[in-house]
Amino acid sequence: MTVNWVPFTATVPDWSIPMMAKHAAHYAARATAERAGEPTSPEAVVEAYNAGSSEDWRTFLRVLAHESLAAKGGWVGWKPLCDAIGIDRRKGAGMLGAAQKRLNGRMPFEREQLGDNYRFRMSGDVADTIIALATGNSGGGSSDSTEQP
């Protein structure tokens, strides 16, 4: 896919500027992520974090980021993740299914099934990016970040 960037100017009500900026950033990140093709590229992680309107999704990513950095081997169980974000596993499965559909299966983490349970792992770079997005620090995070979601 070829992306041609063009300047665009519009007159809008002042109250709509944050929403317009978010949409512009969303589409710019999406185009860059599609070009990159890697679900763990910084552009794709931004796209994944901002995809949809589910606060549960963003909370899930923040908790997974922190817990993956803290866990031995980076793996975090499904039940502890759901408990940490305050949803049951059924609602969590719906949230993940919707996100997977929105992102065309390009999730910014690994998922592994062990029997009838799942566990998840996020790389340190992806976790740092998620933490930076969650805290509003676009300059990137640090693996020794101590701020919890």
The 8 nearest C-alpha neighbors of each residue, nearest first, counted from 0:
[[1, 2, 34, 33, 30, 3, 31, 35],
 [0, 2, 3, 34, 30, 4, 33, 31],
 [3, 1, 4, 0, 30, 34, 31, 5],
 [2, 4, 5, 1, 0, 30, 6, 27],
 [5, 3, 2, 6, 27, 7, 1, 30],
 [4, 6, 7, 3, 2, 8, 27, 23],
 [7, 5, 8, 4, 3, 9, 23, 27],
 [6, 8, 5, 9, 4, 10, 23, 19],
 [9, 7, 6, 10, 11, 5, 19, 23],
 [10, 8, 11, 7, 12, 19, 6, 16],
 [9, 11, 8, 12, 13, 16, 15, 7],
 [10, 12, 9, 13, 15, 16, 14, 19],
 [11, 13, 14, 15, 10, 16, 9, 19],
 [14, 12, 15, 16, 11, 17, 10, 19],
 [13, 15, 12, 16, 17, 18, 11, 19],
 [16, 14, 18, 13, 12, 17, 19, 11],
 [15, 17, 19, 18, 13, 14, 20, 12],
 [18, 16, 20, 19, 15, 21, 14, 13],
 [17, 19, 21, 15, 16, 20, 22, 14],
 [20, 18, 16, 22, 21, 17, 15, 23],
 [21, 19, 23, 17, 22, 18, 16, 24],
 [20, 22, 18, 24, 19, 23, 25, 17],
 [23, 21, 25, 19, 24, 20, 26, 18],
 [22, 24, 20, 26, 25, 21, 27, 19],
 [25, 23, 27, 21, 22, 26, 28, 20],
 [24, 26, 22, 28, 23, 27, 21, 29],
 [27, 25, 29, 23, 28, 24, 30, 22],
 [26, 28, 24, 30, 29, 25, 23, 31],
 [29, 27, 31, 25, 26, 42, 30, 46],
 [28, 30, 26, 32, 27, 31, 46, 33],
 [31, 29, 33, 27, 32, 28, 26, 34],
 [30, 32, 34, 28, 29, 33, 35, 42],
 [33, 31, 43, 35, 42, 29, 34, 30],
 [34, 32, 36, 30, 35, 31, 29, 43],
 [33, 35, 31, 32, 36, 30, 0, 1],
 [34, 36, 32, 33, 37, 31, 40, 42],
 [37, 35, 33, 34, 32, 38, 43, 40],
 [36, 38, 40, 39, 35, 43, 32, 105],
 [39, 37, 105, 43, 107, 40, 106, 36],
 [38, 40, 107, 37, 44, 43, 41, 125],
 [39, 41, 43, 37, 42, 38, 44, 35],
 [42, 40, 44, 43, 45, 39, 128, 125],
 [43, 41, 32, 45, 40, 44, 28, 31],
 [42, 44, 32, 46, 40, 38, 45, 41],
 [43, 45, 47, 41, 46, 42, 39, 48],
 [46, 44, 48, 42, 43, 47, 49, 41],
 [45, 47, 43, 49, 44, 48, 28, 29],
 [48, 46, 44, 50, 45, 49, 43, 102],
 [47, 49, 45, 46, 50, 57, 44, 129],
 [48, 50, 46, 47, 45, 51, 25, 52],
 [51, 49, 47, 48, 46, 52, 101, 98],
 [52, 50, 53, 49, 101, 98, 56, 48],
 [51, 53, 54, 50, 49, 56, 57, 55],
 [54, 52, 55, 56, 51, 57, 94, 50],
 [53, 55, 57, 56, 58, 52, 59, 51],
 [54, 56, 58, 53, 57, 59, 84, 94],
 [57, 55, 59, 53, 54, 58, 60, 94],
 [56, 58, 60, 54, 59, 55, 48, 61],
 [57, 59, 55, 61, 56, 60, 54, 62],
 [58, 60, 56, 62, 57, 61, 55, 63],
 [59, 61, 63, 57, 58, 62, 64, 56],
 [62, 60, 58, 64, 63, 59, 148, 57],
 [61, 63, 65, 59, 64, 60, 66, 58],
 [64, 62, 60, 66, 61, 65, 67, 59],
 [65, 63, 126, 61, 67, 62, 66, 60],
 [66, 64, 62, 68, 63, 67, 61, 69],
 [65, 67, 69, 63, 68, 64, 70, 62],
 [68, 66, 73, 70, 64, 69, 65, 63],
 [67, 69, 65, 66, 70, 73, 64, 123],
 [68, 70, 66, 67, 65, 71, 73, 64],
 [71, 69, 73, 67, 66, 68, 72, 74],
 [70, 72, 73, 69, 74, 67, 68, 75],
 [73, 71, 74, 70, 67, 120, 68, 69],
 [72, 74, 67, 70, 120, 71, 68, 75],
 [75, 73, 120, 119, 72, 67, 118, 70],
 [76, 74, 119, 118, 120, 67, 73, 66],
 [75, 77, 118, 79, 78, 117, 80, 119],
 [76, 78, 80, 118, 117, 79, 81, 75],
 [77, 79, 81, 80, 76, 82, 88, 87],
 [80, 78, 82, 81, 76, 77, 83, 75],
 [81, 79, 83, 77, 78, 82, 76, 84],
 [80, 82, 78, 86, 84, 83, 79, 87],
 [83, 81, 85, 79, 80, 84, 78, 86],
 [84, 82, 80, 81, 85, 79, 62, 86],
 [83, 85, 81, 82, 86, 59, 58, 80],
 [86, 84, 82, 83, 81, 87, 80, 55],
 [87, 85, 81, 84, 82, 90, 91, 88],
 [88, 86, 89, 90, 81, 91, 85, 82],
 [87, 89, 91, 90, 92, 81, 86, 78],
 [88, 90, 92, 91, 87, 93, 86, 94],
 [91, 89, 93, 92, 88, 87, 94, 86],
 [92, 90, 88, 94, 89, 93, 95, 87],
 [93, 91, 89, 95, 94, 90, 88, 96],
 [94, 92, 96, 90, 91, 95, 97, 89],
 [93, 95, 91, 97, 92, 96, 90, 98],
 [96, 94, 98, 92, 93, 97, 99, 91],
 [95, 97, 93, 99, 98, 94, 92, 100],
 [96, 98, 100, 94, 95, 99, 93, 101],
 [99, 97, 101, 95, 100, 96, 102, 94],
 [98, 100, 104, 96, 102, 97, 101, 103],
 [99, 101, 103, 97, 98, 102, 96, 104],
 [102, 100, 98, 99, 103, 97, 50, 51],
 [101, 103, 99, 105, 104, 100, 98, 106],
 [104, 102, 100, 105, 101, 99, 106, 98],
 [103, 105, 99, 102, 106, 100, 101, 98],
 [106, 104, 38, 102, 103, 107, 99, 37],
 [105, 107, 108, 104, 38, 99, 102, 47],
 [108, 106, 39, 38, 44, 105, 125, 121],
 [109, 107, 121, 106, 120, 110, 119, 122],
 [110, 108, 120, 119, 121, 111, 107, 106],
 [111, 109, 119, 118, 120, 108, 117, 112],
 [110, 112, 118, 117, 119, 113, 109, 116],
 [111, 113, 117, 116, 114, 118, 110, 115],
 [112, 114, 116, 117, 115, 111, 118, 110],
 [115, 113, 116, 112, 117, 111, 118, 77],
 [114, 116, 113, 112, 117, 118, 111, 77],
 [117, 115, 113, 114, 112, 118, 77, 76],
 [118, 116, 112, 77, 111, 113, 76, 110],
 [117, 119, 76, 75, 77, 111, 110, 74],
 [120, 118, 110, 75, 74, 109, 76, 111],
 [121, 119, 74, 109, 73, 108, 67, 75],
 [120, 122, 108, 67, 126, 64, 109, 125],
 [123, 121, 125, 124, 126, 120, 108, 67],
 [122, 124, 126, 125, 127, 142, 68, 121],
 [125, 123, 127, 126, 122, 128, 142, 121],
 [124, 126, 128, 122, 127, 123, 129, 39],
 [127, 125, 64, 123, 129, 128, 124, 122],
 [126, 128, 140, 124, 130, 125, 129, 141],
 [127, 129, 131, 125, 126, 130, 139, 140],
 [130, 128, 132, 126, 131, 127, 133, 125],
 [131, 129, 133, 127, 132, 128, 126, 140],
 [130, 132, 136, 140, 128, 139, 134, 129],
 [133, 131, 135, 129, 130, 134, 136, 137],
 [134, 132, 130, 131, 135, 129, 61, 136],
 [135, 133, 131, 136, 132, 130, 137, 129],
 [134, 136, 132, 133, 131, 137, 130, 138],
 [137, 135, 131, 138, 134, 132, 139, 140],
 [138, 136, 139, 131, 135, 132, 128, 140],
 [137, 139, 136, 140, 131, 128, 135, 132],
 [140, 138, 131, 137, 128, 127, 136, 141],
 [141, 139, 127, 131, 128, 130, 142, 138],
 [140, 142, 143, 144, 127, 139, 131, 130],
 [141, 143, 144, 127, 123, 68, 140, 126],
 [142, 144, 141, 145, 68, 140, 127, 69],
 [145, 143, 141, 142, 146, 140, 130, 127],
 [144, 146, 147, 143, 65, 142, 141, 148],
 [147, 145, 144, 148, 65, 130, 134, 143],
 [146, 148, 145, 65, 62, 61, 144, 130],
 [147, 61, 62, 146, 58, 65, 133, 130]]
